[in-house]
Amino acid sequence: MTTIQTRTLGTTGPQVSALALGCMGMSALYGDADRAESVATVHAALEAGVTLLDTGDFYGMGHNELLLAEALRTAPAARREQALVSVKFGALRGPDGSWLGIDGRPEAVKNFAAYSLQRLGVDHIDVYRLARLDPAVPIEETVGAIAELVEQGYVRHIGLSEVGADTVRRAAATAPIADLQIEYALITRGIEEKILPAVRELGIGITAYGVLSRGLISGHFTADRQLAEGDFRALSPRFQGENLQHNLRLVEALRKIAEQKGVSVAQTAIAWVLAQGEDIVPLIGARRRDRLTEALGALDVTLDAADLAAIEEAVPADAAAGERYPESQMTHLDSER
Ligand SMILES: NC(=O)c1ccc[n+]([C@@H]2O[C@H](COP(=O)([O-])OP(=O)(O)OC[C@H]3O[C@@H](n4cnc5c(N)ncnc54)[C@H](OP(=O)(O)O)[C@@H]3O)[C@@H](O)[C@H]2O)c1
């Protein structure tokens, strides 16, 4: 196994590879994925030294956990043992894939965990987190239930997802929190004002998702790309009409800088997030080995102050056109309040 740089998730969390693999796209939200290639991508990530794998019990209604279980079962024992699995729970789905709400009640937390442990084929979950705040359940109750699972040995660390600074503080007053999983990218910088200072004050790490803005700023996305039915991007405001044209012009500005440095656009965008602090671990949504290899190359990209200034001049903080989620989903984000 290759060794790669590591980072620690907050003051109480585990040491993990500086880049983590997000497995969502292998089961859901970006159209069909090839199962064999998905498993091969997880194996290649482990072989390259990636130790943190992120999933959600609702990604394909259990599909993603079963896929991860297969990948772990068929990986060499040493690779399997190094893997840490982060699981999100709480999203309620209908048989047709519809989204029915969120459940953060303590008894639901334990129920979700029992099913995840079974599907994943493991005796503990390394980081466990509610995917979205349940407005009907105080965060202290949800986090308290996960803390009980920690005491019982079923969970190692508690995480949070897409919550704002006030909720982070309340959660941290209840039990030690390893990390907050939240969207953060060159064109998605909403956390910088309040959330990032709060987690830093509390010693909580960030696992950043959407680092490539769901492929938009990867350098591979084109305006004529046909999106499959059910692809999140077909509904995402950033991928629509004029917004898309505008956002792809930002990508071309970024490409000029990437070319000067002899690296790819995706590597530049990932390296920018890596450069924002040792407490941030980008979650890379690769579902093919070639994309994974490209993403891991970002670990070798050094951005000095002049590079960072040039990148932020090409893509200013508020430059993106369109919100990061459709309006109906923005309303569920405690982090946007
Ligand atoms: N907590 C939350 O609310 C939340 C929400 C969303 C995601 N997540 C987690 O974060 C992970 C990453 O999120 P994301 O998939 O939205 O982020 P992303 O990394 O911004 O986007 C991934 C998409 O970018 C495209 N891409 C192009 N070049 C790539 C490269 N070199 N490496 C990787 N991807 C490349 C891929 O699309 P093509 O394959 O179509 O080219 C891929 O599906 C997810 O897997 C999930 O575990 C968490």
The ligand as an SDF file (V2000), in Angstrom:
LIG
                    3D

 48 52  0  0  0  0  0  0  0  0999 V2000
  -23.4430   15.3720    3.9310 N   0  0  0  0  0  0  0  0  0  0  0  0
  -24.0690   15.6370    2.8220 C   0  0  0  0  0  0  0  0  0  0  0  0
  -25.1140   16.3110    2.8200 O   0  0  0  0  0  0  0  0  0  0  0  0
  -23.5180   15.1530    1.5140 C   0  0  0  0  0  0  0  0  0  0  0  0
  -24.1200   15.5650    0.3080 C   0  0  0  0  0  0  0  0  0  0  0  0
  -23.5740   15.1070   -0.8780 C   0  0  0  0  0  0  0  0  0  0  0  0
  -22.4760   14.2810   -0.8770 C   0  0  0  0  0  0  0  0  0  0  0  0
  -21.9180   13.8720    0.2980 N   0  0  0  0  0  0  0  0  0  0  0  0
  -20.7350   12.9470    0.3270 C   0  0  0  0  0  0  0  0  0  0  0  0
  -19.6420   13.5660   -0.3240 O   0  0  0  0  0  0  0  0  0  0  0  0
  -19.1720   12.7470   -1.4050 C   0  0  0  0  0  0  0  0  0  0  0  0
  -18.6810   13.6340   -2.5310 C   0  0  0  0  0  0  0  0  0  0  0  0
  -19.7570   14.4670   -2.9710 O   0  0  0  0  0  0  0  0  0  0  0  0
  -20.0510   14.7600   -4.4800 P   0  0  0  0  0  0  0  0  0  0  0  0
  -20.0380   13.4630   -5.2010 O   0  0  0  0  0  0  0  0  0  0  0  0
  -21.2290   15.6080   -4.5960 O   0  0  0  0  0  0  0  0  0  0  0  0
  -18.8170   15.6320   -4.8240 O   0  0  0  0  0  0  0  0  0  0  0  0
  -17.9060   16.0330   -6.0010 P   0  0  0  0  0  0  0  0  0  0  0  0
  -16.5970   15.3580   -5.7220 O   0  0  0  0  0  0  0  0  0  0  0  0
  -17.9850   17.5030   -6.0520 O   0  0  0  0  0  0  0  0  0  0  0  0
  -18.5540   15.5140   -7.3580 O   0  0  0  0  0  0  0  0  0  0  0  0
  -18.3720   14.2160   -7.7920 C   0  0  0  0  0  0  0  0  0  0  0  0
  -18.6520   14.1350   -9.2660 C   0  0  0  0  0  0  0  0  0  0  0  0
  -17.6290   14.8870   -9.9630 O   0  0  0  0  0  0  0  0  0  0  0  0
  -17.3060   14.2680  -11.1830 C   0  0  0  0  0  0  0  0  0  0  0  0
  -15.8430   14.2150  -11.3570 N   0  0  0  0  0  0  0  0  0  0  0  0
  -15.1600   14.6350  -12.4300 C   0  0  0  0  0  0  0  0  0  0  0  0
  -13.8490   14.4690  -12.2650 N   0  0  0  0  0  0  0  0  0  0  0  0
  -13.6670   13.9040  -11.0700 C   0  0  0  0  0  0  0  0  0  0  0  0
  -12.5320   13.4770  -10.3490 C   0  0  0  0  0  0  0  0  0  0  0  0
  -11.2890   13.5850  -10.8470 N   0  0  0  0  0  0  0  0  0  0  0  0
  -12.7060   12.9340   -9.1430 N   0  0  0  0  0  0  0  0  0  0  0  0
  -13.9380   12.8050   -8.6330 C   0  0  0  0  0  0  0  0  0  0  0  0
  -15.0700   13.1920   -9.2630 N   0  0  0  0  0  0  0  0  0  0  0  0
  -14.9280   13.7410  -10.4950 C   0  0  0  0  0  0  0  0  0  0  0  0
  -17.9210   12.8850  -11.1180 C   0  0  0  0  0  0  0  0  0  0  0  0
  -18.9870   12.8890  -12.0160 O   0  0  0  0  0  0  0  0  0  0  0  0
  -18.9750   11.8930  -13.2400 P   0  0  0  0  0  0  0  0  0  0  0  0
  -18.7010   10.5400  -12.6330 O   0  0  0  0  0  0  0  0  0  0  0  0
  -20.3340   12.0510  -13.7660 O   0  0  0  0  0  0  0  0  0  0  0  0
  -17.8780   12.4000  -14.1230 O   0  0  0  0  0  0  0  0  0  0  0  0
  -18.4830   12.7110   -9.7530 C   0  0  0  0  0  0  0  0  0  0  0  0
  -19.7080   12.0330   -9.7950 O   0  0  0  0  0  0  0  0  0  0  0  0
  -20.3700   11.8600   -1.7530 C   0  0  0  0  0  0  0  0  0  0  0  0
  -19.9670   10.6730   -2.3830 O   0  0  0  0  0  0  0  0  0  0  0  0
  -20.9770   11.6330   -0.4090 C   0  0  0  0  0  0  0  0  0  0  0  0
  -20.2800   10.5890    0.2620 O   0  0  0  0  0  0  0  0  0  0  0  0
  -22.4280   14.3210    1.4900 C   0  0  0  0  0  0  0  0  0  0  0  0
  1  2  1  0
  2  3  2  0
  2  4  1  0
  4  5  1  0
  4 48  2  0
  5  6  2  0
  6  7  1  0
  7  8  2  0
  8  9  1  0
  8 48  1  0
  9 10  1  0
  9 46  1  0
 10 11  1  0
 11 12  1  0
 11 44  1  0
 12 13  1  0
 13 14  1  0
 14 15  2  0
 14 16  1  0
 14 17  1  0
 17 18  1  0
 18 19  2  0
 18 20  1  0
 18 21  1  0
 21 22  1  0
 22 23  1  0
 23 24  1  0
 23 42  1  0
 24 25  1  0
 25 26  1  0
 25 36  1  0
 26 27  1  0
 26 35  1  0
 27 28  2  0
 28 29  1  0
 29 30  1  0
 29 35  2  0
 30 31  1  0
 30 32  2  0
 32 33  1  0
 33 34  2  0
 34 35  1  0
 36 37  1  0
 36 42  1  0
 37 38  1  0
 38 39  2  0
 38 40  1  0
 38 41  1  0
 42 43  1  0
 44 45  1  0
 44 46  1  0
 46 47  1  0
M  CHG  2   8   1  16  -1
M  END
$$$$
